Amino acid sequence: MRKLSSIVAVLVVMALVVAACGGGSGSDGASGPSGEAGPAFEDSGVASAPTPAPAATRAPRAAQAIASFATSADTGAFQLAQVERRVVSTSNLSLEVTDVESAIVQVRGIAEGLGGFVQQLSSSGGPENQRASVTIRVPQPDFFTALELIEALGEVQSRNVGSEDVSEQFIDLEARLKSVQREEESLLSLLQRAVSVSEVLTIERELTRVRSDIERFQGQLNFLERRVAMATITVTLAPPEDFAGRPPSATLALQVDDVGDAVAAIKSLAAALAGEIDSVILSVRGERSTAELRIQVFRPDFDQAVATIEGLGELQRKEINEGQSASGGVERGRKPDAPIHVSLAGVEDSGSDNTLAIVLASVLSPLFVVAIGFAGWLIWWRRRRRA
């Protein structure tokens, strides 16, 4: 087969070469020196054939035709790709703004001004430390315009812009939808020719399934259309203090001689550092006292506060989340935000020995009674045998 194909290819090439050489020759009896038709056909009653163009003229025309076809094919493929391409655009922005409430109003105005809307809005905190997250939807052609307008509202701290090509999902869903629609048409045609009740019920049951698939595929297509038509932008708005970095935190567990004195010392420390006391829980069980405290200090004072608390007793557990403290160049903020959780437990005294003695007595007493009873029964049994 390979040899035969090679021979055929050689013959075709030779035929083309011969044809090209023949077309370029001026010795044909049907042509004059100028390449025009000869007088032999002028008086003939037979219509003359169209005069072929010289080979030198035909070659450029063929090349132009091929180039034109290739260009039109590329243009058509490009336009087809543009028509079928479906892209979902999304973006996440973090902005530092001086007035969060005013920025929320401005973001909403940008969305509505471009023909979009606010999809979700959440806000937390008071007037001084308010923080908000706004999700807007804008038409796809205005996506980058909306981004530029929103970024101009404050200082951009982070930006994430992405796109998802859902063209394949569109093609797949459209193919499935057309398939089930053709199936529906076939079932409707069968329903018209059904003659028995069982056939009608079977076809209607299949129609119900097919129509459910049609609704499902159509709903998925509509959802993708909405995602493609309207781009999504999520904006996080916060005052400058919120972008100072994550505050440090600590969890300490101490064993102290006097829980009450340790609690008082920690309260005094928080007051001296202008911190805050979030919670204090004291508990007493028998001779043992425990306490749970949570205080907050300013970041520059965090390391000093942790070291001072550690010196109050014997350290049992220590967990530090370094975050960003004074060593990271963070200045003192408006309010303390570095939390320290402290667990205090008193040292066990001799009461524990008494407790152990009571436990041992409660365990040994039943054994003592059983032993006495067994000894009495043994004495009675021996006396009975002697008798």
VMD Tcl script that draws the C-alpha trace (Angstrom):
set ca {
  {0.00 0.00 0.00}
  {2.83 2.42 0.81}
  {4.55 1.73 -2.53}
  {1.29 2.19 -4.42}
  {0.60 5.49 -2.64}
  {4.12 6.70 -3.45}
  {3.70 5.81 -7.13}
  {0.35 7.60 -7.31}
  {1.81 10.71 -5.67}
  {4.75 10.76 -8.15}
  {2.39 10.41 -11.11}
  {0.20 13.26 -9.88}
  {3.23 15.54 -9.47}
  {4.49 14.66 -12.95}
  {1.09 15.37 -14.46}
  {0.98 18.79 -12.81}
  {4.47 19.62 -14.07}
  {3.57 18.61 -17.63}
  {0.36 20.63 -17.54}
  {2.18 23.71 -16.32}
  {4.83 23.40 -19.04}
  {2.21 22.85 -21.71}
  {0.14 25.84 -20.63}
  {3.17 28.11 -20.87}
  {4.16 27.05 -24.45}
  {3.34 29.37 -27.38}
  {3.65 26.64 -30.12}
  {0.05 25.43 -29.88}
  {-1.77 25.70 -33.19}
  {-4.79 27.21 -31.49}
  {-2.84 30.20 -30.29}
  {-0.92 32.90 -31.98}
  {2.22 34.55 -30.81}
  {0.23 36.89 -28.63}
  {-1.69 34.07 -26.93}
  {-5.00 35.05 -28.59}
  {-7.29 32.63 -30.43}
  {-6.20 31.78 -34.03}
  {-8.27 32.46 -37.19}
  {-9.16 28.80 -37.58}
  {-12.18 29.34 -35.29}
  {-13.32 32.73 -36.56}
  {-15.55 31.46 -39.43}
  {-16.61 28.27 -37.74}
  {-20.19 27.82 -36.77}
  {-19.10 26.29 -33.49}
  {-18.78 28.66 -30.57}
  {-15.18 29.08 -29.55}
  {-14.05 28.01 -26.08}
  {-12.99 30.69 -23.58}
  {-9.45 31.74 -24.09}
  {-7.32 30.47 -21.16}
  {-5.16 33.01 -19.41}
  {-1.41 32.59 -19.63}
  {0.26 30.57 -16.86}
  {2.03 33.66 -15.57}
  {-1.36 35.30 -15.06}
  {-3.14 32.25 -13.61}
  {-0.54 31.62 -10.87}
  {-0.91 35.03 -9.13}
  {-4.70 34.78 -9.34}
  {-4.65 31.34 -7.77}
  {-2.36 32.54 -5.01}
  {-4.62 35.52 -4.36}
  {-7.69 33.26 -4.25}
  {-6.00 30.91 -1.78}
  {-4.85 33.81 0.41}
  {-8.31 35.36 0.30}
  {-9.91 32.06 1.28}
  {-7.46 31.54 4.14}
  {-8.03 35.07 5.40}
  {-11.80 34.73 5.27}
  {-11.59 31.33 6.99}
  {-9.40 32.73 9.77}
  {-11.72 35.70 10.19}
  {-14.75 33.44 10.34}
  {-13.10 31.14 12.88}
  {-12.09 34.15 14.97}
  {-15.62 35.57 14.88}
  {-17.05 32.15 15.72}
  {-14.72 31.84 18.67}
  {-15.75 35.29 19.85}
  {-19.44 34.41 19.57}
  {-19.13 31.07 21.40}
  {-16.78 32.28 24.11}
  {-18.49 32.75 27.48}
  {-16.45 34.30 30.30}
  {-17.48 34.93 33.91}
  {-15.50 37.83 35.42}
  {-15.00 38.24 39.18}
  {-12.92 40.49 41.41}
  {-12.16 40.91 45.12}
  {-10.88 44.26 46.41}
  {-9.79 45.46 49.84}
  {-9.86 49.21 50.29}
  {-8.64 51.38 53.13}
  {-11.07 54.30 53.47}
  {-11.47 57.02 56.07}
  {-15.28 56.86 56.09}
  {-16.71 53.39 55.57}
  {-20.36 54.50 55.52}
  {-19.69 57.09 52.81}
  {-17.72 54.55 50.78}
  {-20.66 52.11 50.91}
  {-22.94 54.75 49.40}
  {-20.38 55.51 46.68}
  {-19.92 51.85 45.74}
  {-23.67 51.46 45.47}
  {-23.87 54.57 43.28}
  {-21.17 53.20 40.95}
  {-23.04 49.90 40.54}
  {-26.40 51.52 39.85}
  {-24.86 54.15 37.58}
  {-23.46 51.41 35.32}
  {-26.75 49.55 35.21}
  {-25.92 47.07 37.97}
  {-27.08 46.49 41.53}
  {-25.93 45.61 45.04}
  {-26.20 41.86 45.57}
  {-25.08 41.70 49.20}
  {-24.06 44.13 51.94}
  {-22.76 43.31 55.43}
  {-21.40 45.72 58.01}
  {-20.00 45.41 61.54}
  {-18.45 47.59 64.21}
  {-19.19 51.06 65.49}
  {-18.71 54.43 63.80}
  {-14.98 54.52 64.57}
  {-14.08 50.97 63.60}
  {-16.79 50.07 61.11}
  {-16.01 47.39 58.56}
  {-18.14 46.46 55.55}
  {-18.27 43.99 52.68}
  {-20.21 44.92 49.54}
  {-20.88 42.60 46.59}
  {-22.12 44.26 43.43}
  {-23.08 43.03 39.95}
  {-22.31 45.16 36.90}
  {-22.69 44.50 33.16}
  {-19.77 42.58 31.71}
  {-18.65 45.38 29.32}
  {-18.37 47.79 32.28}
  {-16.40 45.43 34.51}
  {-13.03 47.21 34.33}
  {-14.67 50.62 34.40}
  {-16.34 49.71 37.69}
  {-13.02 48.48 39.09}
  {-11.28 51.74 38.25}
  {-14.05 53.83 39.83}
  {-14.10 51.73 43.02}
  {-10.31 51.72 43.41}
  {-10.36 55.53 43.29}
  {-12.43 55.61 46.52}
  {-9.48 54.72 48.79}
  {-6.13 53.01 49.05}
  {-6.07 49.52 47.55}
  {-4.70 46.98 50.02}
  {-5.31 43.86 47.93}
  {-6.71 43.09 44.49}
  {-7.76 39.82 42.91}
  {-9.21 39.78 39.40}
  {-10.13 36.54 37.69}
  {-12.18 35.09 34.87}
  {-13.71 31.68 34.22}
  {-14.34 30.42 30.71}
  {-17.65 28.55 30.73}
  {-17.92 28.08 26.95}
  {-17.63 24.30 27.21}
  {-20.41 24.22 29.79}
  {-22.60 26.23 27.43}
  {-21.92 23.91 24.50}
  {-22.54 20.81 26.62}
  {-25.78 22.13 28.11}
  {-27.09 23.33 24.75}
  {-26.37 19.92 23.19}
  {-28.14 18.13 26.03}
  {-31.08 20.52 25.81}
  {-31.48 19.95 22.06}
  {-31.23 16.19 22.59}
  {-34.02 16.06 25.17}
  {-36.12 18.45 23.08}
  {-35.87 16.06 20.12}
  {-36.76 13.23 22.47}
  {-39.81 15.19 23.59}
  {-40.91 15.66 19.97}
  {-40.56 11.93 19.32}
  {-42.60 11.08 22.40}
  {-45.33 13.54 21.40}
  {-45.46 11.90 17.97}
  {-45.75 8.47 19.56}
  {-48.45 9.76 21.90}
  {-50.61 10.74 18.94}
  {-50.37 7.22 17.55}
  {-50.90 5.42 20.86}
  {-53.95 3.15 20.85}
  {-53.99 1.64 24.35}
  {-54.15 3.13 27.81}
  {-50.92 1.41 28.88}
  {-49.07 2.95 25.92}
  {-50.42 6.40 26.77}
  {-49.41 6.07 30.42}
  {-45.91 4.85 29.52}
  {-45.35 7.69 27.04}
  {-46.67 10.30 29.46}
  {-44.35 9.00 32.16}
  {-41.40 9.37 29.79}
  {-42.62 12.84 28.80}
  {-42.61 13.88 32.44}
  {-39.00 12.76 32.82}
  {-37.90 14.44 29.60}
  {-39.62 17.72 30.43}
  {-37.97 17.68 33.86}
  {-34.59 17.36 32.12}
  {-35.51 20.21 29.77}
  {-36.35 22.49 32.69}
  {-33.15 21.53 34.49}
  {-30.87 22.15 31.51}
  {-32.68 25.36 30.63}
  {-32.31 26.59 34.21}
  {-28.59 25.86 34.18}
  {-28.21 27.73 30.89}
  {-30.12 30.71 32.25}
  {-27.93 30.75 35.36}
  {-24.75 30.74 33.26}
  {-26.18 33.48 31.05}
  {-26.77 35.68 34.09}
  {-23.26 35.02 35.40}
  {-21.74 35.90 32.04}
  {-23.92 38.96 31.49}
  {-23.24 40.48 34.94}
  {-19.72 40.50 36.42}
  {-19.27 40.18 40.21}
  {-17.15 42.53 42.34}
  {-16.73 42.10 46.11}
  {-15.32 45.09 47.97}
  {-14.05 45.02 51.57}
  {-14.04 48.46 53.18}
  {-12.22 49.19 56.43}
  {-10.57 52.14 58.23}
  {-6.75 52.41 58.29}
  {-6.42 50.76 61.73}
  {-7.84 47.47 60.44}
  {-5.00 47.11 57.95}
  {-2.25 47.49 60.55}
  {-1.84 43.71 60.66}
  {-3.12 40.91 62.85}
  {-2.70 41.65 66.57}
  {-0.70 39.27 68.79}
  {-2.42 37.03 71.33}
  {-1.41 34.76 74.19}
  {-2.80 31.96 76.34}
  {-1.09 31.33 79.70}
  {-1.71 28.75 82.43}
  {-0.09 29.39 85.85}
  {0.03 27.71 89.24}
  {0.14 30.37 91.95}
  {0.28 30.44 95.74}
  {-2.76 32.68 96.08}
  {-5.27 32.96 93.24}
  {-6.88 36.10 94.66}
  {-3.56 37.97 94.86}
  {-2.67 36.93 91.30}
  {-6.03 38.16 89.97}
  {-5.52 41.51 91.71}
  {-2.01 41.80 90.24}
  {-3.26 41.14 86.69}
  {-6.02 43.73 87.11}
  {-3.48 46.29 88.29}
  {-1.24 45.47 85.33}
  {-4.08 46.03 82.85}
  {-4.92 49.36 84.48}
  {-1.27 50.47 84.46}
  {-0.96 49.70 80.74}
  {-4.29 51.43 79.93}
  {-5.67 48.09 78.82}
  {-9.08 46.51 79.22}
  {-10.37 43.62 81.33}
  {-12.82 41.59 79.26}
  {-13.75 38.92 81.81}
  {-12.84 37.49 85.23}
  {-14.22 34.13 86.44}
  {-13.35 32.87 89.93}
  {-14.23 29.41 91.25}
  {-13.60 27.61 94.54}
  {-13.90 23.84 95.01}
  {-13.12 22.73 98.52}
  {-9.65 23.97 99.39}
  {-8.74 24.65 95.72}
  {-9.29 28.02 93.92}
  {-9.08 28.71 90.17}
  {-9.59 31.76 87.97}
  {-9.97 32.60 84.25}
  {-9.11 36.10 83.05}
  {-9.03 37.77 79.65}
  {-7.44 41.16 79.22}
  {-6.50 43.26 76.19}
  {-3.48 45.53 75.96}
  {-1.97 47.75 73.30}
  {0.35 45.99 70.88}
  {3.51 47.83 72.01}
  {2.81 46.66 75.60}
  {2.04 43.05 74.70}
  {5.49 41.53 75.36}
  {5.85 43.37 78.67}
  {2.41 42.24 79.84}
  {3.10 38.58 79.00}
  {6.46 38.65 80.82}
  {4.92 40.26 83.93}
  {2.11 37.70 84.12}
  {4.55 34.80 83.74}
  {6.40 36.05 86.83}
  {3.34 35.63 89.06}
  {3.73 31.85 89.46}
  {4.87 28.60 87.96}
  {4.16 28.48 84.20}
  {2.23 25.34 83.21}
  {1.31 26.20 79.59}
  {2.10 28.99 77.16}
  {0.75 29.65 73.66}
  {1.80 32.78 71.74}
  {0.38 33.96 68.43}
  {2.94 36.59 67.48}
  {0.86 38.51 64.93}
  {2.27 42.02 64.55}
  {3.35 43.78 67.74}
  {5.62 46.72 68.44}
  {8.57 44.94 66.85}
  {6.67 45.03 63.56}
  {6.56 48.82 63.58}
  {2.91 49.13 64.62}
  {2.05 52.29 66.52}
  {-0.35 52.49 69.44}
  {-3.90 52.35 68.08}
  {-7.08 53.90 69.32}
  {-7.91 50.99 71.63}
  {-6.13 47.89 72.98}
  {-6.53 44.91 70.67}
  {-3.92 42.35 71.81}
  {-5.75 39.71 73.93}
  {-4.16 37.68 76.74}
  {-6.06 34.77 78.28}
  {-4.81 33.64 81.71}
  {-5.75 30.49 83.65}
  {-4.80 30.47 87.35}
  {-4.81 27.50 89.72}
  {-3.89 27.50 93.42}
  {-1.19 25.22 94.84}
  {-2.69 22.09 96.48}
  {-2.27 21.97 100.29}
  {-2.49 19.19 102.94}
  {-6.19 18.94 102.30}
  {-5.32 16.59 99.48}
  {-3.75 14.14 102.00}
  {-6.94 14.18 104.05}
  {-8.93 13.52 100.95}
  {-6.73 10.55 100.12}
  {-7.14 9.14 103.62}
  {-10.91 9.44 103.37}
  {-10.90 7.70 99.99}
  {-8.73 4.87 101.32}
  {-10.97 4.44 104.37}
  {-14.08 4.27 102.24}
  {-12.46 1.55 100.11}
  {-10.96 -0.52 102.96}
  {-13.97 -0.49 105.33}
  {-16.10 -3.00 103.37}
  {-13.11 -5.31 103.08}
  {-12.57 -5.17 106.84}
  {-16.21 -6.13 107.49}
  {-16.00 -9.04 105.07}
  {-12.80 -10.27 106.70}
  {-14.36 -10.22 110.20}
  {-17.44 -12.06 108.97}
  {-15.33 -14.73 107.27}
  {-13.24 -15.26 110.45}
  {-16.40 -15.72 112.56}
  {-17.85 -18.23 110.10}
  {-14.56 -20.19 110.10}
  {-14.55 -20.44 113.95}
  {-18.18 -21.61 113.97}
  {-17.49 -24.27 111.34}
  {-14.49 -25.73 113.25}
  {-16.45 -25.96 116.51}
  {-19.25 -27.78 114.74}
  {-16.84 -30.36 113.33}
  {-15.39 -31.04 116.80}
  {-18.83 -31.50 118.21}
}
mol new
graphics top color blue
foreach p $ca { graphics top sphere $p radius 0.5 }
foreach p [lrange $ca 0 end-1] q [lrange $ca 1 end] { graphics top cylinder $p $q radius 0.2 }
display resetview
